[in-house]
């Protein structure tokens, strides 16, 4: 899609959105269209690395999140504690999802918006 560490181009964003079978939330597309990757790090809270748009489809394939057991979620980043940040494809809701575990039993609902995500990240573990 785009070169490493480059901002996504409108064409690369279009290709990404055209390559998936669901609609990503507008807040996510807007945020990630303005940056290569996004890192949230709060002193008392959690850490989240949101992956570049150019890499998210490949990362989902590498983690087998295109398989039936995981197909309800689309990974967008990692908390680096064995959990990923994911979008539920049907609703656009934000969840924590274990890299190893039972889905959906081991998922945690975070919210629907970027503000909900930031609020969740500011909470201590």
C-alpha positions in Angstrom: 0.0 0.0 0.0 2.5 2.7 1.1 6.1 2.8 2.0 7.2 2.1 5.6 6.8 5.1 8.0 4.9 7.1 5.3 1.5 8.7 5.9 -1.2 6.7 4.1 -2.2 8.1 0.8 -5.9 8.6 -0.2 -5.4 5.8 -2.7 -4.0 3.4 -0.1 -6.8 4.2 2.3 -9.4 3.5 -0.5 -7.6 0.2 -1.4 -7.7 -0.9 2.3 -11.4 0.0 2.7 -12.2 -1.8 -0.5 -10.3 -4.9 0.5 -12.4 -5.6 3.7 -15.9 -6.8 3.9 -17.1 -4.5 6.6 -17.0 -0.8 7.5 -14.3 0.5 9.8 -15.5 3.2 12.3 -15.1 6.8 11.0 -13.0 7.8 14.0 -10.5 5.1 13.3 -10.1 5.9 9.6 -9.8 9.6 10.4 -7.2 9.1 13.1 -5.1 6.6 11.2 -5.3 8.6 8.0 -3.4 11.4 9.7 -0.5 9.3 11.0 1.7 6.3 10.1 1.0 4.6 13.5 -0.4 5.8 16.8 0.9 5.1 20.3 -1.1 5.8 23.4 1.0 5.7 26.6 -0.3 6.9 29.9 1.8 7.0 33.1 -0.8 5.3 35.3 -2.7 3.6 32.5 -2.3 1.3 29.7 -0.1 1.3 26.5 -1.6 0.8 23.0 0.2 0.7 19.7 -2.2 1.1 16.8 -0.7 -0.4 13.7 -0.3 1.5 10.4 -3.2 1.2 8.0 -0.9 -0.2 5.4 -0.2 -3.2 7.7 -3.5 -4.0 9.5 -4.9 -6.4 6.9 -1.6 -8.4 6.7 -1.4 -8.5 10.5 -4.9 -9.8 10.8 -4.0 -12.6 8.3 -0.8 -13.4 10.2 -2.7 -13.8 13.5 -5.4 -15.8 11.6 -8.1 -13.3 12.5 -9.5 -14.0 9.0 -10.4 -17.6 10.2 -13.9 -18.4 11.2 -13.2 -18.6 15.0 -11.9 -15.0 15.0 -13.8 -13.5 12.0 -16.0 -11.2 14.1 -13.1 -9.0 15.0 -10.5 -6.9 13.1 -7.3 -6.2 15.0 -6.1 -2.6 15.0 -3.3 -2.7 17.6 -1.7 -4.3 20.6 -1.5 -3.7 24.3 1.7 -5.7 24.5 0.3 -7.8 27.3 -0.9 -10.7 25.2 -3.9 -8.7 24.1 -4.9 -6.9 21.0 -7.2 -4.0 20.4 -9.9 -5.0 17.9 -13.0 -3.6 16.2 -16.1 -5.8 16.2 -17.0 -6.0 12.5 -20.7 -6.0 12.9 -21.0 -3.1 15.4 -17.8 -1.1 15.1 -17.4 -1.5 18.9 -13.9 -1.6 20.4 -12.7 -4.6 22.4 -9.6 -6.1 24.0 -9.0 -9.5 22.4 -6.6 -12.1 23.7 -4.0 -13.4 21.2 -4.5 -16.8 23.0 -7.8 -17.6 24.5 -11.5 -18.0 23.8 -13.2 -15.5 21.6 -15.7 -14.1 22.4 -15.6 -15.3 26.0 -12.3 -13.6 26.8 -12.9 -10.3 25.1 -13.5 -7.1 27.0 -15.8 -4.3 25.8 -14.1 -0.9 25.7 -16.6 1.3 24.0 -17.6 2.8 20.6 -15.6 5.9 20.2 -12.0 7.2 20.3 -13.0 9.0 23.5 -14.1 5.7 25.1 -10.8 4.1 24.0 -8.7 6.9 25.6 -10.8 6.8 28.8 -10.2 3.0 29.0 -6.5 3.5 28.4 -6.2 6.0 31.2 -7.6 3.5 33.7 -4.9 1.6 35.7 -4.4 -2.1 35.0 
